[in-house]
């Protein structure tokens, strides 16, 4: 009986070899291997290519939430830096999470909308109406209790598909429409843009700490935003693309500490040197050799006798 069982198992193994063995053999023979990156097909290619230094055209036509025809040059007019976001009002989740986090940071920021910087949010849905954009704007502006200039400083706009495509390509914003679910698959992005439309920095996380937000705006402002202290703090930090944040610049801080030590040292020694140079009597007194009984020099210039 057991011989029959062994024979059956041997026959099964011969007719149906293990899948793992076949796969390993194929790899040894040089077959192409596709690794599973755990991303569904509809999510692949959804990313942001950081086009730092590129310039957003100022002639792209938009329609603001009040129905007015404007161009991107209305925003990038050389006055203030701008945070640019690409969202859409009917987004089921990500846009709401992103903009809610942004408003939380804006309420903790000591820079002021419409005074120090602007925000431009453009819908990636070409079918979104100005009325719908106005509803979305009201939703987020109404919670900005610490930003009295938010109504004027935050522009929500819609555009036709060719304009959306051009703006997205300039910003490196790669997204895709999911026809099955009737929604847009897209990344989260804040782009920091100089007053003249130059892309200076990105933030690709959901959370936007206010101190990081401020550093990015000071950098984008090119000297027009923040005070001397803010500019100094920015000098002490550098942007780390791996962590997507500003981190202390160790070498600059070490140089600063070295200069500070030299400054303290000079502050302590210079008054002593100056005072000594300006007072000859004090210098002669300090340089004179002290005398003791028995080693006084003769007043007439003669050498002392051996009997003295």
PAZAPA-4460 file (N, C-alpha, C; in steps of 0.05 Angstrom, whole numbers, plus 32768, in hexadecimal, padded with zeros to 4 digits):
% residues 308
    n_x    n_y    n_z   ca_x   ca_y   ca_z    c_x    c_y    c_z   seq   type   mol
   8011   7FE8   8000   8000   8000   8000   8011   8019   8000     1      X     A
   8025   8019   8011   8036   8031   8013   8047   8034   7FFA     2      X     A
   804D   801E   7FED   805C   8020   7FD4   804B   802D   7FBE     3      X     A
   8031   8029   7FBE   8020   8036   7FAB   801E   8054   7FB0     4      X     A
   801E   805B   7FCA   801D   8078   7FD1   8036   8086   7FC8     5      X     A
   804D   807A   7FCD   8066   8086   7FC5   8068   8089   7FA7     6      X     A
   805E   8075   7F99   805E   8076   7F7B   804C   808C   7F71     7      X     A
   8035   8090   7F7F   8023   80A5   7F76   802F   80C1   7F7B     8      X     A
   803C   80C4   7F92   8049   80DE   7F97   805F   80E4   7F84     9      X     A
   806F   80D0   7F7D   8085   80D3   7F6A   807A   80DB   7F4F    10      X     A
   8064   80CE   7F46   8058   80D4   7F2C   804D   80F1   7F2C    11      X     A
   8041   80FA   7F43   8035   8115   7F44   804C   812A   7F43    12      X     A
   8062   8125   7F50   8078   8138   7F50   8085   8139   7F34    13      X     A
   8085   8123   7F26   8090   8124   7F0B   807F   8133   7EF8    14      X     A
   8064   812F   7EFB   8052   813C   7EE8   804D   8159   7EEE    15      X     A
   804E   8161   7F08   8048   817C   7F11   805F   8187   7F22    16      X     A
   8075   8190   7F16   808C   819B   7F25   8083   81B4   7F34    17      X     A
   8092   81BB   7F49   808C   81D2   7F5A   808F   81EC   7F4A    18      X     A
   807D   81FF   7F4E   807E   8219   7F40   8098   8228   7F48    19      X     A
   80A0   8226   7F62   80B8   8235   7F6A   80D0   822B   7F5B    20      X     A
   80D2   8210   7F57   80E9   8206   7F49   80EA   820F   7F2C    21      X     A
   80D2   8210   7F20   80D1   8219   7F04   80D9   8236   7F02    22      X     A
   80D0   8246   7F15   80D7   8263   7F15   80F5   8267   7F19    23      X     A
   8101   8258   7F2B   811D   825A   7F30   812D   8252   7F18    24      X     A
   8125   823D   7F0B   8133   8234   7EF2   8131   8249   7EDD    25      X     A
   811A   8256   7EDB   8117   826B   7EC6   8129   8283   7ECC    26      X     A
   812C   828A   7EE6   813E   829F   7EED   815B   8298   7EE6    27      X     A
   8163   827F   7EEB   817E   8277   7EE5   8183   8279   7EC7    28      X     A
   816F   8274   7EB7   8172   8275   7E9A   8170   8292   7E8F    29      X     A
   816C   82A5   7EA1   816C   82C1   7E98   8151   82CC   7E91    30      X     A
   813C   82C0   7E9A   8121   82CA   7E94   811C   82E4   7EA2    31      X     A
   810C   82F5   7E96   8105   830F   7EA2   80F4   830B   7EBB    32      X     A
   80F9   831A   7ED0   80EA   8317   7EE9   80DD   8332   7EEF    33      X     A
   80C3   8332   7EF2   80B4   834A   7EFA   80AF   8349   7F18    34      X     A
   80BA   835D   7F27   80B6   835D   7F43   809C   836B   7F4A    35      X     A
   808E   8361   7F5E   8075   836C   7F66   807A   8383   7F79    36      X     A
   8074   839C   7F70   8079   83B3   7F81   8061   83BB   7F92    37      X     A
   804E   83A9   7F94   8037   83AC   7FA6   8025   83C4   7F9E    38      X     A
   8029   83CE   7F86   8018   83E5   7F7C   8004   83DB   7F68    39      X     A
   7FEA   83E1   7F6C   7FD7   83DA   7F57   7FDD   83E9   7F3D    40      X     A
   7FD4   83DE   7F27   7FDA   83EB   7F0D   7FD1   8408   7F0B    41      X     A
   7FBA   840E   7F17   7FB1   842A   7F15   7FC1   843E   7F25    42      X     A
   7FD2   8434   7F37   7FE3   8446   7F48   7FFF   8449   7F3E    43      X     A
   8007   8439   7F2A   8022   843B   7F20   8025   8454   7F0E    44      X     A
   803C   8461   7F12   8041   8479   7F03   8036   8492   7F10    45      X     A
   8028   848F   7F26   801C   84A7   7F34   8032   84B2   7F46    46      X     A
   803F   84C7   7F3E   8056   84D2   7F4D   805A   84EF   7F46    47      X     A
   806F   84FB   7F52   8076   8516   7F4C   8094   8516   7F44    48      X     A
   8099   8521   7F2D   80B5   8525   7F24   80BC   8542   7F2C    49      X     A
   80D0   8545   7F3D   80D6   8560   7F47   80E5   8570   7F33    50      X     A
   80D7   8581   7F25   80E3   8592   7F10   80ED   85AC   7F1C    51      X     A
   8100   85AA   7F2F   810B   85C2   7F3C   8118   85D4   7F27    52      X     A
   8113   85ED   7F29   811E   8600   7F17   810E   8606   7EFE    53      X     A
   80FA   85F5   7EF8   80E9   85FA   7EE1   80D6   8612   7EE8    54      X     A
   80CD   861E   7ED3   80BC   8636   7ED6   80A0   8631   7ECC    55      X     A
   808C   8638   7EDD   8070   8635   7ED5   8069   864B   7EC2    56      X     A
   805F   8645   7EAA   8057   865A   7E97   8043   866D   7EA3    57      X     A
   8045   8686   7E9D   8033   869A   7EA8   801B   86A0   7E97    58      X     A
   8019   8691   7E80   8003   8697   7E6E   7FEE   8681   7E6D    59      X     A
   7FEE   866F   7E82   7FDA   8659   7E82   7FBF   8664   7E8C    60      X     A
   7FAA   8661   7E7D   7F90   866C   7E85   7F82   865A   7E99    61      X     A
   7F77   8667   7EAE   7F69   8659   7EC3   7F4E   8668   7EC8    62      X     A
   7F3D   865B   7ED7   7F24   8668   7EE0   7F22   8666   7EFE    63      X     A
   7F21   867C   7F0C   7F21   867B   7F29   7F06   8673   7F34    64      X     A
   7F04   866F   7F4E   7EEB   8665   7F5A   7ED4   8679   7F58    65      X     A
   7EDA   8692   7F50   7EC4   86A5   7F4C   7EBC   86A7   7F2F    66      X     A
   7EC8   8697   7F1E   7EC1   8697   7F02   7ED1   86AA   7EF1    67      X     A
   7EE5   86B7   7EFD   7EF6   86CA   7EEE   7F0B   86BC   7EDE    68      X     A
   7F0F   86C5   7EC6   7F25   86BA   7EB5   7F3F   86C8   7EBE    69      X     A
   7F53   86B7   7EC5   7F6D   86C2   7ECE   7F82   86B1   7EC0    70      X     A
   7F9B   86BA   7EC3   7FB2   86AA   7EB9   7FC5   86A5   7ED0    71      X     A
   7FD6   8692   7ECC   7FEA   868B   7EE1   7FFB   86A3   7EE8    72      X     A
   7FFF   86B6   7ED5   800E   86CE   7EDA   8001   86E0   7EEF    73      X     A
   7FE7   86DC   7EF3   7FD9   86EB   7F08   7FE3   86E3   7F24    74      X     A
   7FEC   86CA   7F26   7FF6   86BF   7F3F   8015   86C4   7F41    75      X     A
   8023   86BD   7F2C   8040   86BF   7F2B   8047   86DA   7F1F    76      X     A
   8043   86EF   7F2E   8046   870B   7F24   805F   8718   7F2F    77      X     A
   8071   8709   7F3B   808A   8714   7F45   8088   871F   7F61    78      X     A
   8072   871C   7F6E   806F   8728   7F89   8074   8715   7FA0    79      X     A
   8065   86FE   7FA0   8066   86EC   7FB6   806B   86CF   7FAD    80      X     A
   8077   86BE   7FBE   8079   86A2   7FB7   805E   8695   7FBA    81      X     A
   805B   867D   7FAD   8041   8670   7FAC   8044   8652   7FB1    82      X     A
   8031   8647   7FC1   802E   862A   7FC4   801A   8621   7FAF    83      X     A
   8022   860E   7F9E   8010   8604   7F89   8008   85E8   7F90    84      X     A
   7FEE   85E2   7F8F   7FE4   85C7   7F93   7FD1   85BF   7F7C    85      X     A
   7FD1   85A6   7F75   7FBF   859B   7F60   7FAC   8588   7F6E    86      X     A
   7F93   858E   7F6F   7F7F   857D   7F7C   7F65   857E   7F6C    87      X     A
   7F50   8572   7F76   7F35   8576   7F6A   7F20   8572   7F80    88      X     A
   7F0A   8580   7F7D   7EF6   8582   7F92   7EE9   8568   7F99    89      X     A
   7EE5   8556   7F85   7ED7   853D   7F8A   7EE9   8526   7F91    90      X     A
   7F02   852C   7F98   7F15   8517   7FA0   7F0A   8508   7FB9    91      X     A
   7F09   84EE   7FB9   7EFC   84E0   7FD0   7F0C   84E1   7FEA    92      X     A
   7F26   84E5   7FE8   7F35   84E4   8002   7F4F   84F5   8002    93      X     A
   7F62   84F0   7FF0   7F7C   84FB   7FF3   7F7D   851A   7FF3    94      X     A
   7F6D   8526   7FE1   7F6D   8543   7FE0   7F64   8550   7FFA    95      X     A
   7F4F   8544   8006   7F45   854E   801F   7F59   854B   8036    96      X     A
   7F66   8534   8037   7F7B   8530   804B   7F91   8544   8048    97      X     A
   7F9B   8547   802F   7FB1   855A   802A   7FAA   8576   8031    98      X     A
   7F93   8580   8028   7F8C   859C   802C   7F85   85A1   804A    99      X     A
   7F7A   858D   8057   7F75   8590   8074   7F8F   8593   8083   100      X     A
   7FA3   8583   807D   7FBD   8585   8089   7FCA   85A0   8083   101      X     A
   7FC6   85A9   806B   7FD2   85C3   8063   7FC5   85DA   8073   102      X     A
   7FAB   85DA   8076   7F9E   85EF   8086   7FA7   85EE   80A3   103      X     A
   7FAC   85D7   80AE   7FB5   85D5   80C9   7FD0   85E3   80CC   104      X     A
   7FE2   85DE   80B9   7FFC   85EB   80BB   7FFA   8609   80B5   105      X     A
   7FE9   8611   80A3   7FE5   862E   809D   7FDC   863D   80B6   106      X     A
   7FCC   8630   80C7   7FC2   863E   80DF   7FD8   8641   80F4   107      X     A
   7FEE   8631   80F1   8004   8633   8104   801B   8643   80F8   108      X     A
   8018   864C   80E0   802E   865A   80D2   802E   8678   80D9   109      X     A
   8045   8683   80DE   8046   86A0   80E4   8049   86B1   80CB   110      X     A
   804C   86A4   80B3   804A   86B3   809A   802C   86B6   8093   111      X     A
   8025   86CB   8084   800A   86D1   807F   8003   86CF   8061   112      X     A
   7FED   86C1   805C   7FE2   86BE   8041   7FDB   86DA   8036   113      X     A
   7FE2   86DE   801D   7FDC   86F7   800F   7FEE   870E   8017   114      X     A
   7FFF   8709   802B   8012   871D   8033   802F   8713   802E   115      X     A
   8033   86FA   8036   804E   86EE   8033   804F   86D9   801C   116      X     A
   8038   86CD   8016   8037   86B8   8002   801B   86B4   7FF8   117      X     A
   8018   86A4   7FE3   7FFE   869D   7FD8   7FFC   867F   7FD5   118      X     A
   7FE3   8676   7FCF   7FDF   8659   7FC9   7FCD   8658   7FB0   119      X     A
   7FD5   8646   7F9E   7FC5   8641   7F86   7FBE   8624   7F85   120      X     A
   7FA4   861E   7F85   7F9A   8602   7F83   7F8B   8600   7F69   121      X     A
   7F95   85EF   7F57   7F88   85EB   7F3D   7F7C   85CF   7F3C   122      X     A
   7F63   85CC   7F33   7F56   85B3   7F31   7F61   85A3   7F19   123      X     A
   7F66   8589   7F1E   7F6E   8578   7F07   7F56   856C   7EF9   124      X     A
   7F3E   8572   7F02   7F26   8569   7EF5   7F1C   857F   7EE2   125      X     A
   7F1E   857A   7EC7   7F15   858F   7EB4   7EF8   8595   7EB5   126      X     A
   7EE8   8583   7EC1   7ECB   8587   7EC3   7EC2   8596   7EDC   127      X     A
   7ED5   859C   7EED   7ECE   85AA   7F06   7EC5   85C7   7F00   128      X     A
   7EB0   85D0   7F0C   7EA5   85EB   7F07   7EB1   85FF   7F1B   129      X     A
   7EAE   8618   7F14   7EB7   862D   7F27   7EA7   862D   7F40   130      X     A
   7E8E   8626   7F3E   7E7D   8625   7F56   7E86   860F   7F69   131      X     A
   7E8E   85F8   7F5E   7E98   85E2   7F6F   7EB2   85EA   7F7B   132      X     A
   7EC3   85F8   7F6C   7EDD   8601   7F77   7ED9   8615   7F8D   133      X     A
   7EC4   8626   7F8A   7EBE   863A   7F9F   7EB5   862C   7FB9   134      X     A
   7EA6   8617   7FB7   7E9E   8608   7FCE   7EB6   85FC   7FDC   135      X     A
   7EC8   85F1   7FCD   7EE0   85E6   7FD9   7EF1   85FB   7FE6   136      X     A
   7EF4   8612   7FD9   7F03   8628   7FE5   7EF7   8630   7FFF   137      X     A
   7EDD   8633   8000   7ED0   863B   8019   7ED5   8627   802F   138      X     A
   7ED5   860E   8028   7EDA   85F9   803C   7EF4   85FC   804A   139      X     A
   7F09   8603   803C   7F24   8604   8048   7F2B   8620   8052   140      X     A
   7F22   8634   8044   7F28   8650   804D   7F1A   8656   8067   141      X     A
   7F02   864B   806B   7EF2   8651   8083   7EFF   8647   809D   142      X     A
   7F12   8634   809B   7F1F   862A   80B3   7F3A   8637   80B9   143      X     A
   7F42   864A   80A7   7F5B   8657   80AB   7F58   8670   80BD   144      X     A
   7F53   866B   80D6   7F4E   8681   80E9   7F66   8693   80ED   145      X     A
   7F7E   8688   80EA   7F96   8698   80EE   7FA2   86A3   80D4   146      X     A
   7F92   86A1   80BE   7F9B   86AC   80A5   7F85   86BE   8099   147      X     A
   7F83   86D7   80A3   7F6E   86E9   809A   7F6F   86F0   807C   148      X     A
   7F86   86EC   8070   7F88   86F2   8053   7F83   86DA   8041   149      X     A
   7F78   86C4   804C   7F76   86AC   803D   7F62   86AF   8025   150      X     A
   7F4D   86BE   8028   7F39   86C1   8013   7F46   86CD   7FFA   151      X     A
   7F57   86E0   7FFD   7F64   86ED   7FE6   7F7E   86DE   7FDE   152      X     A
   7F8B   86D1   7FF1   7FA5   86C5   7FEC   7FA4   86A9   7FE1   153      X     A
   7F8E   869B   7FE4   7F8C   867F   7FDB   7F79   867E   7FC3   154      X     A
   7F83   8678   7FAC   7F73   8677   7F93   7F6D   865A   7F8C   155      X     A
   7F54   8653   7F89   7F4B   8639   7F7F   7F42   863E   7F62   156      X     A
   7F4C   862D   7F50   7F47   8632   7F33   7F42   8618   7F25   157      X     A
   7F34   861A   7F0E   7F2F   8604   7EFC   7F3C   860A   7EE1   158      X     A
   7F3E   85F6   7ED0   7F4A   85FA   7EB6   7F41   85E4   7EA3   159      X     A
   7F46   85E8   7E89   7F41   85D4   7E75   7F57   85C0   7E75   160      X     A
   7F51   85A8   7E6A   7F64   8592   7E6B   7F80   8599   7E60   161      X     A
   7F83   85A5   7E49   7F9E   85AB   7E3F   7FAE   85BD   7E53   162      X     A
   7FA1   85CF   7E60   7FAE   85E1   7E73   7FB6   85D1   7E8C   163      X     A
   7FA5   85BF   7E96   7FAB   85AE   7EAD   7FC3   859C   7EA6   164      X     A
   7FC3   8591   7E8E   7FD9   8580   7E85   7FF3   858F   7E85   165      X     A
   7FF3   85A7   7E7A   800B   85B7   7E79   8015   85BE   7E94   166      X     A
   8004   85C6   7EA6   800C   85CD   7EC1   8016   85B5   7ED0   167      X     A
   8009   859E   7ECD   8012   8586   7EDA   802D   857D   7ED0   168      X     A
   8031   857F   7EB6   804B   8577   7EAB   8062   858A   7EB5   169      X     A
   805C   85A3   7EB6   8070   85B6   7EC0   8078   85B0   7EDD   170      X     A
   8064   85A9   7EED   8069   85A3   7F09   8072   8586   7F0E   171      X     A
   8072   8575   7EF9   807A   8559   7EFC   8065   8549   7F0B   172      X     A
   804C   8552   7F0A   8036   8545   7F18   802A   8530   7F06   173      X     A
   802E   8516   7F0C   8025   8501   7EFB   800C   84F3   7F08   174      X     A
   7FF6   84F4   7EFA   7FDD   84E9   7F05   7FCF   84DB   7EEF   175      X     A
   7FB9   84CD   7EF6   7FAA   84BD   7EE2   7F8C   84BC   7EEA   176      X     A
   7F7C   84BD   7ED6   7F5F   84BA   7EDB   7F57   849D   7EDB   177      X     A
   7F49   8495   7EF0   7F40   8479   7EF3   7F23   8478   7EEA   178      X     A
   7F1E   8470   7ED1   7F03   8470   7EC6   7EF1   845D   7ED5   179      X     A
   7EFB   8446   7EDE   7EEB   8433   7EEC   7EDF   843E   7F06   180      X     A
   7EEF   844D   7F15   7EE6   8459   7F2E   7EDE   8476   7F2B   181      X     A
   7EE1   8481   7F13   7EDA   849D   7F0D   7EE8   84B1   7F21   182      X     A
   7F02   84AD   7F24   7F11   84BF   7F35   7F2D   84C1   7F2A   183      X     A
   7F3C   84D5   7F35   7F57   84D9   7F2C   7F6A   84CE   7F41   184      X     A
   7F7D   84BD   7F38   7F92   84B3   7F49   7FAA   84C7   7F46   185      X     A
   7FB2   84D2   7F5C   7FC6   84E7   7F5C   7FD6   84E8   7F76   186      X     A
   7FEE   84F3   7F75   7FFE   84F6   7F8E   7FF6   850F   7F9D   187      X     A
   8002   8511   7FB5   7FFF   852A   7FC5   8018   853B   7FBF   188      X     A
   8014   8555   7FBB   802A   8566   7FB3   8025   8583   7FBB   189      X     A
   8039   858F   7FC7   803B   85AC   7FC9   8053   85B5   7FBA   190      X     A
   8050   85C7   7FA7   8067   85D3   7F99   806A   85F0   7FA2   191      X     A
   8083   85F6   7FA9   8089   8612   7FB2   8095   8620   7F9B   192      X     A
   8089   8637   7F93   8090   8645   7F7B   8098   8661   7F82   193      X     A
   80AD   866B   7F75   80B7   8686   7F7A   80A4   869A   7F6F   194      X     A
   80A7   86B4   7F76   8095   86C8   7F6B   8094   86CA   7F4D   195      X     A
   80A9   86C0   7F40   80A9   86C1   7F22   80A3   86A7   7F15   196      X     A
   8099   8693   7F26   8090   867A   7F1B   80A4   8663   7F1A   197      X     A
   80BC   8667   7F27   80D0   8652   7F27   80CA   863E   7F3D   198      X     A
   80CA   8624   7F37   80C5   860F   7F4A   80DE   860B   7F5C   199      X     A
   80DC   8611   7F75   80F3   8610   7F87   80F4   85F8   7F9A   200      X     A
   80DD   85EE   7FA1   80DD   85D7   7FB4   80C2   85C8   7FB2   201      X     A
   80C2   85AF   7FBA   80AA   859F   7FBC   80A6   8594   7FD8   202      X     A
   808E   858E   7FDF   8087   857E   7FF7   8074   8568   7FED   203      X     A
   807C   854F   7FF2   806D   8539   7FE7   8061   8527   7FFD   204      X     A
   805F   8532   8014   8052   8523   802A   8037   852E   8030   205      X     A
   8028   851F   8040   800D   8529   8048   800E   853E   805D   206      X     A
   8022   853A   806F   8024   854D   8086   8038   8563   807E   207      X     A
   8031   857C   8086   8042   8593   807F   8048   85A2   8099   208      X     A
   805D   859B   80A8   8063   85AA   80C0   8067   85C7   80BA   209      X     A
   805D   85D9   80CB   805E   85F6   80C5   807A   8600   80C2   210      X     A
   808D   85F5   80D2   80A9   85FF   80D0   80B5   85F8   80B5   211      X     A
   80AE   85E0   80AA   80B7   85D9   8090   80AA   85EA   807A   212      X     A
   8090   85EF   807E   8081   8600   806B   808E   861B   8069   213      X     A
   8095   8626   8080   80A1   8641   8081   80BC   8642   8073   214      X     A
   80CD   862E   8078   80E7   862D   806C   80E5   862C   804D   215      X     A
   80D2   861C   8044   80CE   8619   8027   80C4   8634   801B   216      X     A
   80B3   8642   8029   80A9   865C   801F   80BF   8671   8020   217      X     A
   80CF   8671   8035   80E5   8684   8036   80F8   867F   801F   218      X     A
   80FE   8666   8019   810F   865F   8003   8103   8668   7FE8   219      X     A
   80E9   8662   7FE5   80DC   8669   7FCC   80DA   8687   7FC9   220      X     A
   80D8   8696   7FDF   80D6   86B3   7FDE   80EF   86C1   7FD5   221      X     A
   8105   86B3   7FD4   811E   86BE   7FC9   8125   86D9   7FD6   222      X     A
   8123   86D9   7FF1   812A   86F1   8000   8113   8705   8005   223      X     A
   80FC   86FF   7FFA   80E5   8712   7FFD   80D3   870A   8014   224      X     A
   80D7   86F2   801F   80C5   86E8   8034   80D5   86E3   804D   225      X     A
   80CA   86EA   8064   80D7   86E6   807E   80EB   86FC   8084   226      X     A
   80F3   86FD   809E   8106   8711   80A7   8122   8706   80A6   227      X     A
   8135   8715   80B1   8151   870D   80B0   8155   86F2   80C0   228      X     A
   8146   86EF   80D5   8149   86D6   80E5   8140   86BE   80D4   229      X     A
   812A   86C1   80C5   8120   86AB   80B4   8135   86A4   809F   230      X     A
   8141   86B9   8093   8156   86B4   807F   816E   86A6   808B   231      X     A
   8175   86AD   80A4   818B   86A1   80B2   8185   8683   80B8   232      X     A
   816D   867E   80C1   8165   8662   80C7   8166   8651   80AE   233      X     A
   815C   865C   8097   815D   864E   807E   817A   8648   8076   234      X     A
   818C   865A   807C   81A8   8656   8075   81B4   863F   8085   235      X     A
   81AA   863A   809D   81B3   8625   80AE   81A7   860A   80A7   236      X     A
   8194   8609   8095   8186   85F1   808E   818B   85EA   8070   237      X     A
   818A   85D1   806A   818B   85C8   804E   8175   85B4   8049   238      X     A
   816C   85B3   8030   8156   85A1   8029   8160   8585   8025   239      X     A
   8154   8571   8032   815B   8555   802F   8146   8547   801E   240      X     A
   814C   8540   8005   8137   8534   7FF4   812F   8518   7FFE   241      X     A
   8140   850A   800D   8139   84F0   8017   8123   84F1   802C   242      X     A
   8125   8505   803E   8110   8508   8052   80FB   851C   804A   243      X     A
   80FF   8529   8033   80EC   853D   8029   80E7   8553   803D   244      X     A
   80FD   855D   8049   80FA   8571   805D   8114   8580   8060   245      X     A
   8114   8597   806E   812B   85A6   8074   8139   859C   808D   246      X     A
   8153   8598   808C   8162   858E   80A3   8179   85A0   80A9   247      X     A
   8182   85A1   80C2   8199   85B3   80C9   81B1   85AD   80B8   248      X     A
   81BE   85C2   80AF   81D6   85BF   809F   81EE   85BF   80B2   249      X     A
   81F9   85A6   80B7   820D   85A3   80CC   8226   85B4   80C6   250      X     A
   8230   85B4   80AD   8249   85C3   80A7   8245   85E1   80AC   251      X     A
   822E   85EB   80A4   822A   8608   80A7   8228   860F   80C5   252      X     A
   821B   85FE   80D4   8218   8603   80F1   8233   8601   80FF   253      X     A
   8244   85EF   80F6   825F   85ED   8101   826F   8606   80FB   254      X     A
   826D   8610   80E2   827B   8629   80DB   8271   8640   80EC   255      X     A
   8256   8641   80F0   824B   8656   8100   8255   8656   811C   256      X     A
   8256   863E   8128   8260   863B   8144   827D   8644   8145   257      X     A
   828D   863C   8131   82AA   8644   8131   82AD   8662   812F   258      X     A
   829D   866F   811E   829E   868C   811C   8295   8699   8136   259      X     A
   8281   868D   8143   8278   8698   815C   828D   8696   8172   260      X     A
   829C   8680   8172   82B1   867D   8186   82C7   8692   8181   261      X     A
   82CF   8695   8168   82E3   86A9   8162   82DA   86C5   816A   262      X     A
   82C0   86CB   8166   82B5   86E5   816D   82B7   86EA   818B   263      X     A
   82AF   86D6   819A   82B1   86D8   81B8   82CE   86DC   81C1   264      X     A
   82E0   86CE   81B4   82FC   86D0   81BC   8307   86EC   81B6   265      X     A
   8300   86F6   819F   830A   8711   8197   82FD   8726   81AA   266      X     A
   82E4   8723   81B1   82D7   8736   81C2   82E4   8737   81DD   267      X     A
   82EF   8720   81E7   82FC   8720   8201   8319   872B   8200   268      X     A
   8327   8726   81E9   8343   872D   81E8   8349   8749   81DD   269      X     A
   8338   8753   81CA   833E   876D   81BD   833F   8783   81D2   270      X     A
   832C   8786   81E5   832F   879C   81F8   834A   879B   8208   271      X     A
   8353   8783   820E   836D   8781   821C   8384   878B   820B   272      X     A
   8384   8782   81F1   8399   878B   81DF   8398   87A9   81DA   273      X     A
   8381   87B4   81D6   837E   87D1   81D1   8387   87E1   81E9   274      X     A
   837E   87D9   8201   8385   87E7   8219   83A3   87E6   821F   275      X     A
   83AF   87D0   8219   83CC   87CE   821E   83DC   87DF   820A   276      X     A
   83D3   87E1   81F2   83E1   87F1   81DE   83DD   880F   81E4   277      X     A
   83C7   8817   81EE   83C2   8833   81F3   83CD   883D   820D   278      X     A
   83D9   882D   821E   83E4   8835   8238   8401   882B   823B   279      X     A
   8415   883C   8231   8431   8834   8232   843B   882E   824E   280      X     A
   8432   883D   8262   843B   8839   827D   8434   881D   8287   281      X     A
   841B   8815   8280   8412   87FB   8289   8422   87E5   827B   282      X     A
   8429   87EA   8261   8438   87D7   8252   8454   87D4   825E   283      X     A
   8462   87EC   8265   847D   87EB   8270   847D   87DD   828B   284      X     A
   8468   87E3   829B   8466   87D6   82B5   8462   87B8   82B3   285      X     A
   8453   87B0   829E   844E   8793   829B   8467   8785   8291   286      X     A
   8478   8795   8281   8490   8788   8275   84A8   878A   8287   287      X     A
   84A8   879A   829E   84BF   879D   82AF   84C4   8784   82BF   288      X     A
   84DD   877F   82C7   84E5   8767   82D6   84E3   876E   82F3   289      X     A
   84D6   875F   8303   84D4   8765   8320   84EF   8762   832E   290      X     A
   84F5   8773   8341   850E   8772   8350   8509   8768   836C   291      X     A
   851E   875C   8377   851D   8752   8392   8536   875A   83A1   292      X     A
   8536   875B   83BB   854E   8763   83CA   8566   8752   83C3   293      X     A
   857C   875F   83BC   8594   8751   83B5   859A   874F   8397   294      X     A
   8586   8754   8387   858B   8753   836A   8586   876D   835C   295      X     A
   8587   8785   836B   8583   879E   835F   859B   87A5   834D   296      X     A
   8595   87B2   8336   85AA   87BA   8324   85B8   87D4   832E   297      X     A
   85D2   87D8   832C   85E0   87F0   8336   85D7   8808   8326   298      X     A
   85D5   881F   8334   85CB   8837   8327   85E0   8844   8316   299      X     A
   85FC   8840   831C   8610   884E   830D   861A   883D   82F5   300      X     A
   860E   8827   82F0   8616   8817   82D9   862E   8805   82DE   301      X     A
   863B   8806   82F8   8653   87F5   82FD   864A   87DA   8307   302      X     A
   865A   87C7   8301   8654   87AB   8309   8658   87A9   8327   303      X     A
   864A   879A   8334   864D   8797   8351   8666   8788   8358   304      X     A
   8674   8790   836F   868D   8784   8376   8687   8769   8382   305      X     A
   869C   8759   8384   869A   873E   838E   8695   873E   83AC   306      X     A
   869D   8754   83BA   869A   8755   83D7   867F   875E   83E0   307      X     A
   866F   8769   83CD   8655   8773   83D6   8641   875C   83D9   308      X     A
***
